[in-house]
Amino acid sequence: MKAVIFDLDGLLIDSEVISYKIYKELLEEFGHDYSLEEYAQNYSGKTEIANVTNLIDKYKLPLSLERGLEIVMEKESSYLSKGVDLKAGAVKLLSYLKDKGFKIAMASSSKEDRALNILRKHNISEYFDIFVFGNEVKRGKPNPDIFLKACEKLSLKAEEALVLEDSEAGIKAAYFAKIPVICIPDMKMPSKEHLSMTTRLLNSLDEVINYIEGYN
């Protein structure tokens, strides 16, 4: 193992709860209820475009996709301006990986400026050797493109990397890329089918160091 590839939302930062609040606010404006369970089961870990498209179609919202995305982005900017927490153990893990000489990558469907702004606010952007964002690949997760692109940028083979993911879509993407993947669930525990694609199921980023120590 020579590199660790991080997801962002729900894995490195505690942003899924923010996404839920945004979608809930949007739907309440049109008279619809929206539960945390509904978000966790059907929206967690998916791209903004996919989620907004789903919301518009399912709840028959009188919005174009462009307008829906615009509203969501405006609401998210407001939330993010107040700050978003890192997941427990994030800085400790990044520092450990850097000290041990591992390459560190991020592969996220997030927009580049959004992701980098969050990382810079927490003073952790310098830990990462390379980044891959959604606009750099034709197909998003669960397709393997974003992780294959990360390996390409790292000049490593798939088996030389390790992916850290929280979502079913991310697990599938790593599995299809033939990169070992550890699942650290956020809002939703992945199905047995998805967990069978993982190398290990851990409770938090705090546990990754022990895994790597045992692996090496």
C-alpha positions in Angstrom: 0.0 0.0 0.0 1.5 3.3 -1.1 -1.5 5.7 -1.1 -4.8 6.4 0.6 -7.6 8.0 -1.3 -10.2 9.9 0.7 -13.8 10.7 -0.2 -14.9 14.1 1.2 -18.6 14.4 2.1 -19.7 12.1 4.9 -16.2 10.6 5.2 -13.8 13.4 5.9 -16.3 16.2 6.7 -19.6 16.0 8.5 -21.6 17.5 5.6 -24.4 14.9 5.1 -26.5 16.4 7.8 -26.2 19.8 6.1 -27.4 18.3 2.8 -30.3 16.8 4.6 -31.3 20.2 6.1 -31.0 21.9 2.7 -33.3 19.4 1.0 -35.7 19.5 3.9 -35.9 23.3 3.7 -36.4 23.2 0.0 -39.2 20.7 0.1 -41.0 22.4 3.0 -41.2 25.6 0.9 -43.4 23.6 -1.4 -45.4 21.9 1.3 -43.6 18.5 1.5 -42.3 16.6 4.5 -38.8 15.1 4.2 -37.4 12.7 6.8 -33.9 11.9 7.7 -34.6 8.3 6.9 -35.6 9.2 3.4 -32.4 11.2 2.9 -30.2 8.4 4.3 -31.8 5.7 2.2 -32.1 7.5 -1.1 -29.9 10.6 -1.3 -26.8 10.0 0.9 -23.6 9.7 -1.0 -25.0 10.7 -4.4 -24.2 13.7 -6.5 -26.0 17.0 -6.2 -27.3 16.8 -9.8 -28.7 13.3 -9.2 -30.3 14.3 -5.9 -31.9 17.5 -7.1 -33.2 15.7 -10.2 -34.7 13.0 -8.0 -36.3 15.7 -5.7 -37.8 17.5 -8.6 -39.2 14.3 -10.2 -40.4 12.6 -7.0 -42.1 15.7 -5.4 -43.2 17.3 -8.7 -41.4 20.5 -7.9 -42.1 23.4 -10.3 -38.4 23.9 -10.8 -35.9 23.4 -13.6 -32.8 21.4 -12.7 -30.8 24.6 -13.1 -33.0 26.6 -10.7 -33.1 23.7 -8.3 -29.3 23.5 -8.2 -29.0 27.2 -7.8 -31.3 27.2 -4.8 -29.4 24.3 -3.2 -26.0 26.0 -3.8 -27.3 29.2 -2.3 -28.5 27.4 0.8 -25.3 25.4 1.1 -23.1 28.5 0.9 -25.0 29.9 3.8 -24.5 26.8 5.9 -20.8 26.3 4.9 -20.1 30.0 5.8 -20.8 29.0 9.4 -18.4 26.1 9.1 -18.6 22.3 8.7 -16.9 19.9 11.2 -14.2 17.4 10.3 -14.9 13.8 11.2 -13.3 12.5 14.4 -9.7 11.4 13.8 -9.3 13.2 10.4 -6.3 15.4 11.3 -4.6 12.6 13.3 -4.9 10.2 10.3 -3.7 12.7 7.7 -0.7 13.5 9.9 0.1 9.9 10.4 -0.1 9.1 6.7 2.1 12.1 5.8 4.7 11.1 8.5 4.8 7.5 7.2 5.4 8.6 3.6 2.1 7.6 2.1 0.7 9.5 -0.8 -2.7 11.1 0.1 -5.4 11.8 -2.5 -8.9 13.1 -2.6 -11.5 11.8 -5.0 -14.8 13.6 -4.6 -17.8 14.6 -6.8 -17.7 17.9 -5.0 -16.8 21.1 -7.0 -13.2 22.0 -6.7 -13.6 25.5 -5.1 -16.1 24.2 -2.6 -13.9 21.3 -1.5 -10.7 23.3 -1.3 -12.3 26.1 0.6 -13.5 23.6 3.3 -10.1 22.0 3.5 -8.3 25.3 3.7 -10.5 26.5 6.5 -9.4 23.5 8.5 -5.8 23.9 7.4 -5.6 20.4 5.9 -5.4 21.1 2.2 -1.5 20.8 2.3 -1.8 17.1 3.3 -3.1 16.1 -0.1 -0.7 15.2 -2.9 -3.4 15.2 -5.6 -7.1 15.9 -6.1 -9.8 14.5 -8.5 -13.1 16.3 -8.7 -16.3 15.4 -10.4 -15.8 17.6 -13.5 -12.6 15.7 -14.4 -14.4 12.5 -15.2 -17.3 11.6 -17.5 -19.0 9.3 -15.1 -19.5 9.7 -11.4 -19.7 7.2 -8.7 -20.7 4.3 -8.6 -18.6 4.1 -11.9 -14.9 3.7 -11.2 -13.7 6.6 -13.2 -12.8 9.0 -10.4 -10.7 6.5 -8.5 -8.9 5.3 -11.6 -8.1 8.9 -12.4 -6.7 9.3 -8.9 -4.4 6.3 -9.4 -3.4 7.7 -12.7 -2.4 11.0 -11.1 -0.6 9.2 -8.4 1.2 7.0 -11.0 0.2 3.9 -9.0 -1.5 0.6 -9.7 -5.0 0.1 -8.3 -3.7 -2.6 -5.8 -1.2 -0.1 -4.4 -3.9 2.2 -3.1 -6.6 2.1 -0.4 -9.9 4.0 -0.7 -11.8 5.3 2.4 -15.5 5.6 1.7 -18.8 6.0 3.5 -21.4 5.5 0.8 -22.7 2.6 -1.3 -21.9 4.5 -4.5 -18.4 5.1 -3.4 -17.8 1.5 -2.3 -19.0 0.3 -5.7 -16.8 2.7 -7.5 -13.7 1.5 -5.6 -14.7 -2.1 -6.1 -15.2 -1.7 -9.9 -11.8 0.1 -10.0 -10.3 -3.0 -8.2 -9.0 -0.8 -5.4 -9.3 -2.1 -1.8 -11.9 -0.1 0.1 -12.6 0.5 3.8 -16.1 1.5 4.6 -16.7 4.0 7.5 -20.5 4.5 7.4 -22.0 7.9 8.0 -25.8 8.2 8.1 -26.5 4.9 6.4 -25.1 1.4 7.0 -24.4 0.0 3.5 -26.2 -3.2 2.5 -24.7 -6.6 3.0 -24.1 -6.7 -0.8 -22.0 -3.5 -0.6 -20.2 -4.5 2.5 -19.1 -7.7 0.8 -17.2 -5.5 -1.6 -15.1 -3.9 1.2 -11.9 -4.9 2.8 -13.0 -3.8 6.2 -15.9 -2.0 8.0 -14.6 0.5 10.6 -16.5 2.8 13.0 -14.4 5.9 12.5 -11.3 7.4 10.9 -9.6 6.9 14.3 -9.5 3.1 13.6 -7.7 3.4 10.2 -4.3 3.8 11.7 -4.6 0.5 13.5 -5.7 -1.2 10.3 -2.7 0.2 8.4 -0.3 -0.8 11.1 -1.7 -4.4 11.0 -1.6 -4.4 7.2 2.0 -3.4 7.0 
